[in-house]
Amino acid sequence: MITLSLAEIAEVVGGRMHDIPDASAQVTGPVVRDSREAGPGSLFVAFVGERVDGHDFAAAVVESGAVAVLGSRPVGVPAIVVDDVQAALGALARHVVHRLGTTLVALTGSAGKTSTKDLIAQVLRRKAPTVFTPGSLNNEIGLPLTALTATEETRFLVLEMGARGIGHIRYLCELTPPKVGLVLNVGSAHIGEFGGREQIAQAKGELVEALPPAEEGGTAILNADDTLVRAMASRTKAKVLLFGESDEADVRAENVRLTDTGQPSFRLHTPSGASDVTMRLYGEHHVSNALAAAAVAHELGMSADEIATALSEAGSLSRWRMEVTERPDGVTVVNDAYNANPESMKAALRALVAMGKGRRTWAVLGKMAELGDEALAEHDAVGRLAVRLNVSKLVAVGGREAQWLQLGAYNEGSWGEESVHVSDAQAAVDLLRSELRPGDVVLVKASRSVGLESVATALLETGTEGEVAAR
């Protein structure tokens, strides 16, 4: 973070200083909410959670070098006390972003946010110092904490924005006003919470509504292949740039194919030129993510050749997203267990089949959460797709939703042992350990709450028989 005195911070957040002997003392380190990350010059933000009260660690963080605590009550050490800690954190982020004047890029969408954000960051940092959201810290706490890591040297700030309802993205844009806004897609993720795709589109479109007009440099980057996203052009006064495989897209891909190892290759076209891309990532769904990143980079002044080179060299920065690891015996494990929705599940299955050409393929799948009334149909559809793609074996893990996956496969024409339902992660591991053969390819994917990353971890622990905690 930029250097600020405690007096300045108290004024920005509307707080009261307690037990502060020197109001001119400066915060020169990071703003943290985890007491273990506190160090010399830091500011510790104390939240009261369901199980842990951050205020209880106040003395320890100051002893570790933190300058003060930002909390909701006095703690006996230097503290700035506010009525609402979350609001204060947001106000501090808004102040820092405004003072820096960095170019802020915000993105949202139902699927692919984190992978696309990682691509954007890897492309832009070739041009200038770039700060971006770590992992998926995209909510009202993670977003301001990320913004506060920017410094005077930061030229680009790339922020992922998530939403659980109408108004959430509008609030995040008020904290960190974007200049460039990217909407990837409107899908089925969280449809149970929102109540329908139109409501999801309404929420995601708040991003483009928050952009400055075109004459002030605002740019909305929209997916030309998604009708609900493309329609958001009418909701903004910013310049509109379209990406996708449509002929009408300003940034588009031609001659899309997958290599023998399942990595996408295509001809990138931008308004400034064209260049070839072969990605290190796996799965055709990354083409859309790459085009979105390319559109951002083009708008910020990079050439087609620069963008193509950066995309071809970009890797995965966030864990459990199509992580591909080959065991010594030739078994390939694809850990895509961070999260799942119908769109990403289908894309992962297609990637599995491409990677496993000529080899046995296994899809170890679990529940897709928050689908509401569409849950049965969507799980059934994924099971059916696994059969249509000729996945060698489907292992459905868990309760009712997993049973729907397996039933969909059965009704599509799966027979014998081509699809099977198991009760939990340990049962899946036991089955795989007994039946995997050298050269097999295994995809592991489910919503985060299922915890199927434990299956991937166990499969990579070759030669061990330790149990996996079922979740």
Secondary structure, DSSP 4 states (H G I P E B T S, - for coil): ---EEHHHHHHHHT-EEES-S-TT-EE-S-EESSGGG--TT-EEE--B-SS-BGGGGHHHHHHTT--EEEESS--SSSEEE-S-HHHHHHHHHHHHHHHH-PEEEEEE-SS-HHHHHHHHHHHHTTTS-EEE--TT--STTHHHHHHTT--TT--EEEEE---SSTTHHHHHHHHS--SEEEE----STTHHHHSSHHHHHHHHTHHHHTSPPGGGT-EEEEETT-HHHHGGGGG-SSEEEEEESSTT-SEEEEEEEE-TTS-EEEEEEETTEEEEEE-SS-STTHHHHHHHHHHHHHHTT--HHHHHHHHHH----STTSSEEEE-TTS-EEEE--S---HHHHHHHHHHHHHHTTTS-EEEEE-PPPS-GGGHHHHHHHHHHHHHHTT-SEEEEESSHHHHHHHHHHHHHT--TTSEEEESSHHHHHHHHHHH--TT-EEEEE--GGG-THHHHHHHHSTT--------
